[in-house]
C-alpha cells in the first residue's frame, strides 16, 4: 500500500475526514493548475506562437492528471506546432505517440497526413506512403463537412473557383510553358520573322518578361469557359482577333492589330511536342539569353531556387554540331548552365540523355535535389512518361519512372513541382480529362507519390490542350499554357478566388467571460449572407466548441446564447482567405446578474453630466475608426480589478457611456459589438482619498470592411523602399495589429496618374509588398496580411491622365490603405 494511502487508512474519525478534505482540495488545485496551463498553451497555439505553445504542452504532458482524451488533444497540437516550426523529427515522434493511443476520431484524422509528411521529410518513404494511404481511406470514408464532431457545412461549399486571364504577352504565334525567374517569366515562343536570324524562322526560343506585373489581362474566362473582354464586357467575336493594350491611359503596343492564330500540337519526338511558331513573341518580352540561343529549339526550362542554375531543353546540339539518332532524327536533350557575371556559361549535357530518344521538359524541386523530366525512352508505360533523377554526391542518379499511377499508355508532359512538393503535369491519358492535354496534380514526398492524382477543374482545364502550369504552394495564383482561343498556344494567368476545398473549417469556442470556463450546450445560430439560405442551429460540446465548414467568399453572423447568460452576436467573413488553414474563433458570454442600485441606465445621452462631481467618473464616446461617427449598441463592460465585480451598459445613438469609479482600484474597460473588433483598455486607479476626478476614455472601433488610410506613407519618386518617416506611421499599424490579435487586413497601395499605367501598377504592387515585409519584420504574421497594388485605377480626385494638377493634388492619390478582412 502506498505511504500516502497507508497514512489515510490508519487515521480515524475527524482526522481522517480532515485529511480527506485536504486531499480533495489538493486535487482541485492540481486540476485548476492544469486548466490554467492548458488555456495559456492553447492561447499561444491559436495565435501561432508555436514556440511558446510547445513549452506549455510539454509541461502539460508531464502532469499525471491529464485524461486520455486530454493527452491526445495536447499531443495533436504539439505535433502540429513542431511541424510548423520545421522540426520534423520531433513532429514524427509526437504523432507516433498520438496514434499509439488508438485510432483517431474524425476530429483528428489529419494526424495521419501530418505524420506522413513528417516521415517523408525524415526520409522514411515506405512508412510515409502507408500513413498517407490510411489518411486517404479515412478521408474518403468521412462525409463532406464531418471532419469534426458536430461539424456542419454552411452555405454552398462547392469546388474551388478560379479567375483565368488572357494576357497581353500573347501573339499570333505560340507562347507556352512559362517558368518563374526572379521577378519575371521565362517562356517558350517562336522567333518568327522578327527573330534575330531569319534563317531560324519556324524555330522556338526562350523569351523573358522581366516583370510579371507587365503581363496584363485583356480578357478573362469564367467557369463556363466563355471568354469575356475587359474592354467591352462581352465575349470576343469568334472571327475577329484581339487588340492588345486597349485602354485610354496606356500606350499602344506592337501587337495592336487584329490577328488570327493557327497552331496545333504534334508528337514529342518531332520537337517539343508542339509545332513551330510563325511570329515573334508579344508584349514587352525579349530574347532571354544569346549565350543559350542556337539555330534549333530551346525550352522548356527550369531554374534553381536562387536563379544561379538553369536546366533547359534543346535539340541535340553540342559545341556547334547537331546529333541524330540511328533513324536520322534529331532528338531532344537536357542541358545545364550556370549564371556568371558574363551571362550563362559552362553548358553541360545531362548524363542520362541519348541520341536514340528524347529527354526534355525539366522541373527542379525547391531544394535542387530532385529533377523531374519527360522522356520517350524504352521501358516506359507508353507515349511519353515522367521520370525522376536525384542529385547525389554532385551527380544525377539513374532516372526512375514515376509508375502507372502517374504515367499512362498515352502522353504525360510538362511537369512542375511547387515548394510543398506537389507535382503538376499534363496528360492525355489520365481519367476525367476534358479533352486533349489536361492538367493534373498529385502530392509527393521526397519524390514518392503519397496521394491520388487530381484533375484541375475548369476554367483551368478546357476542351482544348492545357499544359505547362506553374504556381505557388497554395495554388493561389500561377500561369499555364492553352490553345483554347484560336488553336495557337497562349499563356494564361489564374487567380484562385476561394479555398481549395471550397469551404473553410471554423472552430467556435464559447466560454464564460468571468471564469473562462467552456460553456457546454450553448446554442449557436449560424446565418449566411444571401437569399434563400437556411440558418443552422448548433450546440457546443463539453469543450464549449462547435465546428463548422463555412462557404468560401461569404459573410456570416453567429448568434450565441446560453441559459443564464446575456446573448451575443459575432460576425465572420471567409472573403479574402486563400490559405487552407482552419480558423479558430473564441467568444465569451457574460453571466446575467442583477445590477447594483448605483448602476447607470442602459445609455447616457449628452448633457446629463453632473455640474460638480461627488464621485470619480469615467466618461467616453465610441466612434468608428474610419468614419469617426458614434456607434450605437456597443456593449461596454467595466471590470473592477479589486473585487472582479462587473458593471455594464450599452451605448445609445450618441455612442456615449458613463460609469462611477471607486478610488484605489484598477479597471478593465471592454467594448464589443457584432462585426466589430473587441476593444480592451486599462483604466489606471485613482489614488484613494483624492478629490473626485473625471476620467475620459473615448474609444475607436474597427469593423470588417473598414478602410484606414495612412496618408503619411511617402516614397521617393519611382521607388518603393520604406523611408524613415513612413516607418513611424507604419509602427502605428503594428500597435493596432498587436491590440487585435485576430485582425486580418489587405494592404492596398495607390499611385497617382503620372507615368504609364503599367509602371504605376507595378510600382503599387512593389510598394504594397514593401509595407507587408516591413510589418512582418516587426513580428506580424504574414498570413494576417495580403498585399495588393491598385496602380492609378482608384483616383480620389480629378487628376487623371490629361488633367493639369498640382503636386499636392497628385499626392492625395499616392496613399496606402488598410482594409479590414476579419476581426473579432
C-alpha positions in Angstrom: 0.0 0.0 0.0 1.4 3.4 -0.9 2.6 5.5 2.0 0.0 8.3 1.5 -2.8 5.7 1.3 -1.5 3.8 4.3 -1.5 7.0 6.4 -5.0 7.7 5.4 -6.1 4.1 6.3 -4.6 4.4 9.8 -6.3 7.6 10.7 -9.7 7.6 12.3 -12.7 9.9 12.9 -12.1 13.7 12.4 -8.5 13.3 11.4 -9.4 11.0 8.5 -12.1 13.5 7.5 -9.7 16.4 7.7 -7.1 14.6 5.6 -9.9 13.6 3.0 -10.8 17.3 2.7 -7.1 18.2 2.2 -6.8 15.5 -0.5 -9.8 16.9 -2.3 -8.6 20.4 -2.2 -5.1 19.3 -3.3 -6.7 17.5 -6.3 -8.8 20.5 -7.2 -5.8 22.7 -7.0 -3.9 20.4 -9.4 -6.8 20.4 -11.9 -7.0 24.2 -11.7 -3.3 24.4 -12.4 -3.6 22.1 -15.3 -6.6 24.0 -16.7 -4.7 27.3 -16.5 -1.6 25.9 -18.1 -3.8 24.4 -20.9 -5.6 27.7 -21.5 -2.2 29.5 -21.8 -0.8 26.9 -24.2 -3.9 26.9 -26.3 -3.8 30.7 -26.5 -0.2 30.6 -27.8 -1.1 27.8 -30.2 -4.1 29.5 -31.8 -2.2 32.8 -32.1 0.6 30.8 -33.9 3.2 31.5 -31.2 4.2 27.9 -31.6 7.5 28.0 -29.6 5.6 29.3 -26.5 2.8 26.8 -27.1 5.4 23.9 -27.2 6.7 24.9 -23.8 3.2 24.8 -22.3 2.2 21.5 -24.0 5.4 19.7 -22.9 4.8 20.9 -19.3 1.2 19.6 -19.6 2.4 16.2 -20.7 4.4 15.9 -17.5 1.1 16.1 -15.5 -0.3 12.8 -14.4 -3.8 14.3 -14.1 -4.4 14.6 -17.9 -7.1 12.3 -19.1 -6.5 10.1 -22.2 -8.6 12.4 -24.4 -6.8 15.5 -22.9 -3.4 13.9 -23.6 -4.5 13.1 -27.2 -5.6 16.7 -27.8 -2.3 18.0 -26.4 -0.2 15.6 -28.5 -2.1 16.6 -31.6 -1.5 20.3 -31.2 2.1 19.7 -30.1 2.9 17.7 -33.2 1.4 20.4 -35.4 3.4 23.1 -33.6 6.6 21.1 -34.2 5.6 20.7 -37.9 5.0 24.4 -38.4 8.4 25.2 -36.9 10.1 22.7 -39.3 11.2 20.2 -36.6 10.2 17.1 -38.5 11.9 14.5 -36.2 10.1 15.8 -33.1 6.8 16.0 -35.1 7.2 12.4 -36.1 7.8 11.3 -32.5 4.8 13.2 -31.2 2.4 11.9 -33.9 3.6 8.4 -33.3 2.8 8.7 -29.6 -0.6 10.2 -30.6 -1.5 7.2 -32.8 -0.3 4.7 -30.2 -3.3 5.9 -28.0 -5.7 4.4 -30.5 -7.5 5.1 -33.8 -8.2 8.8 -34.0 -11.7 10.1 -34.2 -12.7 12.1 -37.3 -11.7 15.2 -35.4 -8.1 14.1 -35.5 -7.9 12.2 -38.8 -5.4 14.8 -40.2 -2.9 13.3 -37.8 -2.2 10.6 -40.4 -1.5 13.2 -43.0 0.8 15.2 -40.7 2.6 12.0 -39.6 3.1 11.0 -43.3 4.6 14.4 -44.1 7.0 14.2 -41.1 8.0 10.7 -42.1 8.6 11.8 -45.7 10.7 14.8 -44.7 12.8 12.4 -42.5 13.4 10.0 -45.4 11.1 7.2 -44.3 9.2 7.0 -47.6 7.7 3.5 -47.3 6.1 4.2 -43.9 5.0 7.7 -45.2 3.2 6.1 -48.1 1.4 3.7 -45.7 0.3 6.5 -43.4 -0.9 8.6 -46.4 -2.9 5.7 -47.7 -4.5 5.4 -44.3 -5.3 9.1 -44.3 -6.9 8.8 -47.8 -9.1 5.8 -46.6 -10.4 7.8 -43.6 -10.9 10.9 -45.8 -12.9 9.0 -48.4 -15.0 7.3 -45.7 -15.8 10.6 -44.0 -18.8 12.5 -45.4 -18.2 16.1 -46.6 -18.3 18.5 -43.7 -17.9 15.9 -40.9 -14.2 16.1 -40.3 -15.0 17.2 -36.7 -17.7 16.0 -34.3 -20.6 18.3 -34.7 -19.2 19.9 -37.9 -21.8 21.3 -40.3 -21.4 22.6 -43.7 -22.9 26.1 -44.1 -23.7 27.7 -47.4 -22.8 26.3 -50.9 -19.4 24.8 -50.1 -18.6 23.8 -53.6 -15.4 23.4 -55.6 -12.5 25.9 -55.7 -13.1 28.7 -58.1 -10.6 30.4 -60.4 -10.3 33.5 -62.5 -8.3 32.8 -65.7 -6.9 35.8 -67.6 -5.7 36.0 -71.2 -2.5 38.2 -71.2 -1.1 40.9 -73.4 2.2 39.0 -73.9 0.5 36.6 -76.4 0.8 37.0 -80.1 -0.4 35.2 -83.3 2.3 32.6 -82.8 2.8 30.5 -79.8 3.8 31.3 -76.2 3.8 28.4 -73.8 5.5 26.6 -70.9 6.4 29.6 -68.5 8.9 29.3 -65.7 9.5 31.7 -62.7 12.8 33.6 -62.9 13.4 36.4 -60.4 10.5 38.8 -60.7 9.6 37.7 -64.2 8.8 34.9 -66.5 10.9 32.9 -69.0 8.8 31.1 -71.6 9.0 29.4 -75.0 7.9 31.3 -78.1 8.6 31.5 -81.9 11.4 33.6 -83.2 9.5 34.1 -86.5 10.1 36.8 -89.0 11.1 39.2 -86.2 13.7 36.9 -84.9 17.4 37.8 -84.7 18.3 35.4 -87.6 15.9 34.9 -90.5 17.4 31.5 -91.1 15.9 30.4 -87.8 12.3 31.1 -89.0 10.0 28.5 -87.5 12.1 27.5 -84.5 11.3 28.1 -80.8 13.4 30.2 -78.5 13.3 31.4 -74.9 11.8 34.8 -74.1 12.0 36.8 -70.9 9.4 39.1 -69.4 11.5 40.8 -66.6 8.5 42.0 -64.6 5.4 39.8 -64.2 3.4 42.9 -63.5 3.8 43.8 -67.2 1.7 40.8 -68.1 -1.7 42.5 -68.1 -5.1 40.8 -68.7 -7.0 41.7 -71.8 -9.9 39.2 -71.2 -10.8 36.5 -68.7 -12.7 33.2 -68.5 -15.4 32.1 -66.1 -16.1 28.5 -65.0 -18.3 28.1 -68.1 -15.2 28.6 -70.3 -16.6 31.7 -72.0 -14.1 34.5 -72.7 -15.1 38.0 -71.6 -13.3 41.0 -72.9 -12.1 43.5 -70.3 -12.7 46.4 -72.7 -16.3 45.6 -73.7 -17.5 43.1 -71.1 -18.7 40.9 -74.0 -17.4 37.7 -75.4 -14.9 38.5 -78.3 -16.0 37.6 -81.8 -15.1 34.1 -82.9 -14.0 35.5 -86.2 -12.2 38.6 -85.1 -8.8 38.9 -83.5 -7.8 40.6 -80.3 -6.3 44.0 -79.8 -3.8 44.4 -77.0 -3.1 47.4 -74.7 -6.6 48.8 -75.3 -7.4 51.4 -72.7 -7.5 55.2 -72.6 -4.4 55.6 -70.5 -1.8 53.1 -71.8 0.5 53.5 -74.8 -0.2 51.2 -77.7 1.9 48.1 -78.1 3.4 46.4 -81.2 0.5 44.0 -81.2 -2.3 46.5 -81.5 -3.8 44.8 -84.6 -6.4 42.1 -85.3 -4.8 38.7 -85.6 -5.9 35.1 -86.1 -3.6 32.2 -84.9 -3.0 28.8 -86.5 -1.2 26.3 -84.3 -1.6 22.7 -83.2 0.4 20.2 -81.1 2.2 17.2 -82.6 4.4 14.3 -81.3 7.0 14.8 -78.6 9.8 13.2 -80.7 9.3 15.7 -83.6 10.3 18.7 -81.5 9.0 20.0 -78.2 5.6 18.4 -78.7 4.4 21.5 -80.5 4.7 23.0 -83.9 6.9 25.9 -84.5 5.7 29.5 -84.1 5.3 31.8 -87.0 5.5 35.3 -85.4 7.6 37.0 -82.8 6.6 36.9 -79.1 4.2 39.6 -77.9 4.2 42.1 -75.1 7.4 43.6 -73.8 9.4 40.3 -73.7 12.9 40.0 -75.0 15.2 37.1 -76.0 16.3 35.5 -72.8 19.9 34.6 -73.5 22.1 35.0 -76.5 24.6 32.5 -74.9 22.0 29.7 -74.9 20.3 30.5 -78.2 21.0 28.3 -81.2 19.5 27.8 -84.6 17.4 25.0 -83.1 14.6 24.7 -80.5 15.3 25.8 -76.9 12.9 25.3 -74.0 11.1 24.5 -71.7 13.4 25.3 -68.8 13.6 25.2 -65.0 15.8 27.2 -62.6 17.3 26.6 -59.2 15.7 28.5 -56.3 18.4 31.2 -56.3 18.3 31.5 -60.1 22.0 30.7 -60.5 21.5 27.4 -62.4 19.3 26.6 -65.4 18.3 23.2 -66.9 16.9 23.6 -70.3 15.6 21.5 -73.2 17.2 21.8 -76.6 17.6 19.8 -79.8 20.6 17.5 -79.8 23.2 20.3 -80.4 26.6 20.5 -78.7 29.6 22.6 -79.5 28.3 23.7 -82.8 27.3 20.2 -84.0 23.9 18.6 -84.1 23.4 14.9 -83.4 21.0 12.4 -84.9 19.6 9.1 -84.0 20.1 5.9 -86.0 16.9 6.6 -87.9 18.3 10.1 -88.7 16.1 12.1 -86.3 17.3 15.0 -84.1 16.1 14.2 -80.6 15.7 16.4 -77.5 18.2 16.6 -74.7 18.6 18.3 -71.4 21.5 20.7 -70.7 22.5 22.7 -67.6 24.3 26.1 -67.4 25.5 28.5 -64.7 24.9 32.2 -64.3 28.1 34.3 -64.1 28.9 38.0 -64.4 29.3 37.5 -68.2 26.0 35.6 -68.6 25.1 31.9 -68.9 28.2 29.7 -69.3 29.5 26.2 -68.7 26.8 24.4 -70.7 26.8 20.7 -69.9 24.8 17.8 -71.2 23.0 15.8 -68.5 24.2 12.2 -68.2 21.0 10.4 -69.0 20.5 11.9 -72.5 20.6 9.7 -75.5 20.8 10.2 -79.3 18.2 7.5 -79.7 15.3 9.0 -77.7 14.1 12.4 -76.4 14.6 13.8 -73.0 13.1 17.2 -72.0 10.6 19.3 -70.0 12.7 19.6 -66.8 11.4 20.6 -63.3 13.6 21.1 -60.3 12.4 20.8 -56.7 12.9 23.8 -54.5 15.9 22.3 -52.7 17.5 21.3 -56.1 17.9 17.7 -55.1 15.1 16.3 -57.4 14.8 16.7 -61.1 11.5 15.6 -62.9 11.6 15.4 -66.7 9.9 13.8 -69.7 11.2 11.1 -72.0 10.0 8.5 -74.5 12.9 6.2 -73.7 12.3 2.4 -73.9 10.7 0.7 -70.9 8.0 3.3 -70.2 4.3 3.0 -69.8 3.7 4.2 -73.4 3.9 7.5 -75.2 6.0 10.0 -73.1 6.4 9.4 -69.4 7.6 11.5 -66.4 10.9 10.4 -64.8 12.8 11.4 -61.6 16.5 11.7 -61.0 18.1 12.6 -57.7 21.2 14.8 -57.0 23.5 12.6 -55.1 27.2 13.5 -54.4 27.0 16.2 -57.0 25.9 13.7 -59.7 22.4 12.9 -61.1 21.2 9.4 -60.4 19.8 7.0 -63.0 16.2 8.0 -63.9 13.3 6.3 -62.3 9.9 6.1 -64.0 7.1 7.5 -61.7 5.0 4.5 -62.4 1.4 3.8 -63.6 -0.3 6.0 -61.1 1.0 9.0 -63.0 2.1 7.7 -66.4 -0.3 6.1 -68.8 -0.2 4.5 -72.2 -0.6 8.0 -73.7 1.5 11.1 -73.1 2.4 12.8 -69.8 4.4 16.0 -70.2 5.3 19.4 -68.8 5.9 18.6 -65.1 6.3 21.3 -62.4 6.8 20.9 -58.6 5.9 23.6 -56.1 7.6 24.4 -52.8 5.5 21.9 -50.9 6.4 19.0 -53.3 3.1 18.8 -55.1 3.7 17.7 -58.7 1.7 19.2 -61.6 1.7 17.7 -65.1 -0.2 17.4 -68.3 -1.7 14.2 -69.6 -3.8 12.9 -72.5 -4.3 9.5 -70.8 -5.5 10.2 -67.3 -9.1 9.9 -66.3 -11.6 12.8 -66.0 -10.0 14.8 -68.8 -12.0 17.4 -70.7 -10.2 17.0 -73.9 -6.6 16.9 -75.4 -4.0 17.5 -72.8 -5.3 18.3 -69.3 -3.5 19.4 -66.1 -3.4 17.2 -63.1 -1.7 17.3 -59.7 -0.5 14.7 -57.2 1.1 15.2 -53.7 4.7 14.0 -53.5 7.0 13.4 -50.5 10.8 13.4 -51.3 10.0 12.1 -54.8 7.5 9.4 -53.7 3.8 9.5 -54.7 1.8 9.8 -51.5 -1.7 10.6 -52.7 -4.3 10.4 -55.5 -3.9 12.1 -58.9 -6.5 15.0 -59.1 -7.8 16.7 -62.2 -8.0 20.6 -62.0 -11.4 22.0 -62.7 -12.5 24.4 -65.4 -11.7 27.1 -66.3 -8.0 26.0 -65.9 -8.8 22.9 -67.9 -10.8 23.1 -71.1 -11.8 21.0 -74.1 -8.5 22.1 -75.8 -4.9 21.4 -74.8 -4.0 22.8 -71.3 -0.4 22.3 -70.0 2.7 23.8 -68.5 1.2 25.1 -65.3 3.4 26.8 -62.6 2.1 28.0 -59.2 2.9 28.5 -55.6 2.4 26.0 -52.8 -1.2 27.1 -52.0 -2.2 27.3 -55.7 -3.3 30.9 -55.0 -2.0 32.2 -58.4 0.0 31.0 -61.3 0.4 30.6 -65.1 -0.3 27.9 -67.6 -0.5 27.3 -71.4 -3.5 26.5 -73.5 -4.6 26.6 -77.2 -8.2 27.2 -76.3 -8.6 30.5 -78.2 -7.7 30.1 -81.8 -5.6 26.9 -81.9 -2.3 28.7 -81.2 -0.7 28.2 -77.7 -1.0 31.2 -75.3 0.0 31.8 -71.7 -2.8 32.5 -69.2 -2.7 33.6 -65.6 -5.1 32.2 -63.0 -6.1 33.6 -59.5 -7.8 31.3 -57.0 -10.8 33.1 -55.6 -11.8 30.6 -53.0 -10.5 27.9 -50.7 -9.1 24.8 -52.4 -11.6 22.7 -50.5 -14.5 25.0 -51.3 -15.2 25.7 -47.7 -13.3 26.9 -44.6 -13.2 25.0 -41.3 -14.0 27.2 -38.3 -14.0 26.2 -34.7 -16.0 28.5 -32.5 -15.4 28.2 -28.7 -17.9 29.7 -26.3 -16.8 30.4 -22.7 -17.8 32.2 -19.5 -16.3 35.7 -19.6 -15.6 35.8 -15.8 -14.2 32.3 -15.3 -13.0 31.4 -18.8 -14.7 28.0 -18.3 -16.2 26.4 -21.5 -19.9 26.6 -21.9 -21.5 23.2 -22.8 -24.7 23.1 -24.9 -24.6 26.8 -25.8 -26.8 27.5 -28.8 -25.1 28.8 -31.9 -27.3 30.0 -34.8 -25.4 30.4 -38.0 -26.7 32.8 -40.7 -25.1 33.1 -44.1 -25.5 36.2 -46.3 -27.6 35.6 -49.4 -31.2 34.9 -50.4 -32.7 31.5 -49.7 -30.1 30.5 -47.1 -31.3 28.4 -44.2 -29.9 29.2 -40.8 -28.2 26.4 -38.9 -28.7 25.6 -35.2 -25.7 24.0 -33.5 -24.9 23.3 -29.9 -21.4 23.4 -28.3 -19.8 20.2 -26.9 -18.3 19.7 -23.5 -15.3 21.8 -24.5 -17.6 24.7 -25.4 -16.8 24.2 -29.1 -18.7 23.8 -32.3 -17.1 23.0 -35.7 -18.5 24.4 -38.9 -17.5 24.2 -42.6 -18.2 27.6 -44.0 -18.8 28.6 -47.6 -15.9 30.4 -49.2 -16.3 34.1 -50.0 -19.3 34.8 -47.9 -20.3 36.7 -44.7 -21.8 35.1 -41.6 -23.4 36.1 -38.3 -23.3 33.8 -35.3 -25.9 34.3 -32.6 -24.7 32.8 -29.4 -26.9 32.2 -26.3 -26.9 30.1 -23.1 -29.3 29.9 -20.2 -28.3 32.4 -17.5 -26.1 34.5 -19.8 -26.5 37.6 -21.9 -26.9 36.6 -25.6 -24.4 38.0 -28.1 -23.6 38.0 -31.8 -20.3 37.9 -33.7 -19.6 38.3 -37.4 -17.2 36.4 -39.6 -16.2 36.5 -43.2 -14.5 34.0 -45.4 -13.7 36.6 -48.0 -10.0 37.3 -48.5 -8.8 33.9 -47.3 -6.9 31.8 -49.8 -4.9 29.6 -47.5 -6.1 26.2 -46.3 -5.6 26.6 -42.5 -8.5 26.1 -40.2 -9.6 29.2 -38.2 -10.4 29.4 -34.5 -12.8 31.9 -33.1 -13.4 32.4 -29.3 -16.4 34.2 -27.9 -17.3 35.0 -24.3 -20.8 35.3 -22.7 -21.4 37.4 -19.6 -23.4 35.8 -16.9 -26.6 37.6 -16.2 -26.5 39.4 -12.8 -28.9 41.9 -11.3 -27.1 45.3 -11.4 -26.4 47.1 -8.1 -28.5 50.1 -7.2 -25.8 52.5 -8.3 -25.7 51.1 -11.8 -26.2 53.6 -14.6 -29.1 53.4 -17.1 -28.6 51.5 -20.4 -27.3 54.6 -22.3 -26.2 58.0 -21.3 -27.2 61.0 -23.5 -25.2 64.2 -23.8 -25.9 67.0 -21.5 -26.7 64.8 -18.4 -23.3 65.2 -16.9 -23.1 66.5 -13.3 -22.2 70.1 -12.6 -19.9 69.0 -9.8 -18.6 65.5 -9.3 -19.3 63.9 -6.0 -17.6 60.6 -7.1 -14.9 59.9 -9.6 -16.5 59.2 -13.0 -15.5 57.5 -16.3 -17.0 59.0 -19.4 -16.4 58.3 -23.1 -17.7 58.1 -26.6 -17.4 55.1 -29.0 -16.8 56.1 -32.7 -15.8 54.3 -35.8 -12.1 54.2 -36.7 -12.7 55.2 -40.3 -15.8 57.3 -40.4 -15.5 58.9 -36.8 -19.3 58.5 -36.3 -20.8 57.5 -33.0 -21.7 53.8 -32.8 -24.9 52.7 -31.2 -25.5 49.4 -29.5 -21.9 48.8 -28.2 -21.8 46.7 -25.1 -19.5 48.4 -22.6 -18.2 46.3 -19.7 -16.2 47.7 -16.8 -14.4 45.2 -14.6 -13.1 46.2 -11.2 -9.7 44.6 -10.6 -10.1 44.9 -6.8 -13.1 42.6 -6.4 -13.7 41.4 -10.0 -17.1 43.0 -10.0 -18.6 44.0 -13.3 -20.8 46.9 -14.5 -22.1 47.2 -18.0 -24.1 49.5 -20.3 -25.0 49.8 -23.9 -24.3 52.9 -26.0 -27.2 54.9 -27.5 -27.3 56.9 -30.7 -24.6 59.3 -29.4 -22.2 56.5 -28.7 -21.6 57.7 -25.1 -21.1 55.8 -21.9 -20.5 56.7 -18.2 -19.5 54.7 -15.1 -18.7 55.7 -11.5 -15.3 54.6 -10.3 -14.0 53.6 -6.9 -10.8 55.2 -5.8 -7.8 52.9 -5.3 -8.8 50.3 -7.9 -7.6 49.5 -11.4 -10.2 48.8 -14.0 -10.5 47.0 -17.3 -12.8 48.5 -20.0 -14.2 46.2 -22.7 -16.2 47.4 -25.7 -17.8 44.9 -28.1 -20.3 44.7 -30.9 -21.1 42.2 -33.6 -18.8 42.5 -36.7 -16.6 45.0 -34.7 -13.3 44.2 -33.1 -13.4 44.0 -29.3 -11.6 47.0 -27.8 -9.9 46.5 -24.4 -8.3 49.2 -22.4 -6.8 49.5 -18.9 -8.0 52.3 -16.6 -5.4 53.2 -14.0 -6.5 53.6 -10.4 -7.3 56.9 -8.9 -5.4 57.4 -5.6 -7.5 56.7 -2.5 -8.9 59.7 -0.6 -8.3 62.1 -3.5 -10.7 64.6 -4.9 -13.3 63.1 -7.4 -11.9 63.1 -10.9 -13.4 62.9 -14.4 -11.7 60.2 -16.5 -12.1 60.5 -20.2 -11.9 57.2 -22.3 -13.0 57.8 -25.8 -12.9 54.6 -27.9 -12.5 53.9 -31.6 -13.6 50.6 -33.1 -12.8 48.7 -36.3 -15.2 46.6 -38.2 -15.0 44.3 -41.2 -14.8 46.4 -44.4 -13.3 49.4 -42.8 -10.6 51.1 -44.8 -8.0 53.0 -42.8 -5.8 55.4 -44.9 -2.3 56.3 -43.8 -1.7 59.5 -45.7 1.9 60.0 -44.4 3.4 56.9 -46.2 5.6 58.7 -48.6 8.1 57.2 -51.1 10.9 58.6 -53.2 9.8 59.0 -56.9 9.7 55.7 -58.7 10.9 53.7 -55.6 9.2 51.5 -53.1 11.7 51.5 -50.2 10.2 52.3 -46.8 11.5 55.7 -45.6 12.1 56.6 -42.0 9.1 58.9 -41.9 6.9 56.2 -43.4 8.2 53.6 -40.8 7.0 55.8 -38.0 3.5 55.7 -39.4 3.6 52.0 -40.0 4.6 51.4 -36.4 1.1 52.7 -35.5 -0.4 49.9 -37.6 1.9 47.4 -35.8 0.4 48.6 -32.5 -3.1 48.1 -33.9 -2.3 44.6 -35.1 -1.0 43.7 -31.7 -4.0 45.1 -30.0 -6.3 43.0 -32.2 -4.6 39.5 -32.5 -7.4 38.2 -34.8 -7.2 41.2 -37.2 -6.5 40.3 -40.9 -6.3 43.0 -43.5 -5.4 43.9 -47.0 -2.6 46.4 -47.7 -3.7 48.5 -50.7 -1.2 50.8 -52.4 -2.3 53.5 -54.8 -0.4 55.8 -57.1 -1.2 59.0 -59.0 -1.7 59.0 -62.7 1.7 60.4 -63.7 3.7 57.9 -65.8 2.4 54.9 -67.6 -0.4 52.8 -66.2 1.7 49.7 -66.5 4.6 51.1 -64.4 2.2 52.5 -61.8 0.6 49.1 -61.4 4.0 47.5 -61.0 5.1 50.3 -58.6 2.0 50.0 -56.4 2.4 46.2 -56.1 6.0 46.6 -55.0 5.1 49.3 -52.5 2.3 47.1 -51.0 4.7 44.2 -50.7 7.3 46.5 -49.1 4.8 47.5 -46.5 3.9 43.9 -45.8 7.6 43.0 -45.5 8.1 45.9 -43.0 5.2 44.8 -40.8 6.4 41.2 -41.0 9.8 42.4 -39.8 8.1 43.8 -36.7 6.7 40.4 -35.8 3.3 40.5 -37.6 2.4 37.1 -39.1 2.4 37.1 -42.9 -0.8 35.1 -43.0 -2.6 38.0 -41.4 -1.8 40.3 -44.3 -2.5 40.5 -48.1 -0.7 43.0 -50.3 -2.4 44.4 -53.4 -1.4 47.1 -55.8 -4.1 49.2 -57.4 -1.9 51.5 -59.5 -3.8 54.5 -60.8 -7.2 52.7 -61.0 -8.7 54.3 -57.9 -8.0 58.0 -58.0 -9.8 60.1 -55.3 -9.9 63.3 -57.3 -10.0 64.6 -60.9 -6.2 64.1 -61.5 -6.4 61.5 -64.3 -4.4 61.5 -67.5 -4.6 64.8 -69.4 -5.7 66.8 -66.4 -3.4 69.5 -65.1 -3.0 69.1 -61.3 -0.7 70.5 -58.6 1.8 68.3 -56.8 -0.4 68.4 -53.7 -3.4 67.1 -55.6 -1.3 64.3 -57.0 -0.1 63.5 -53.5 -3.6 62.8 -52.3 -3.7 59.8 -54.7 -0.4 58.4 -53.5 -1.7 56.6 -50.4 -1.6 53.4 -48.5 -4.8 51.9 -47.2 -5.6 49.1 -44.8 -8.9 47.2 -45.4 -10.2 45.0 -42.6 -10.9 41.5 -43.8 -11.6 39.9 -40.5 -11.7 41.0 -36.9 -13.1 39.8 -33.6 
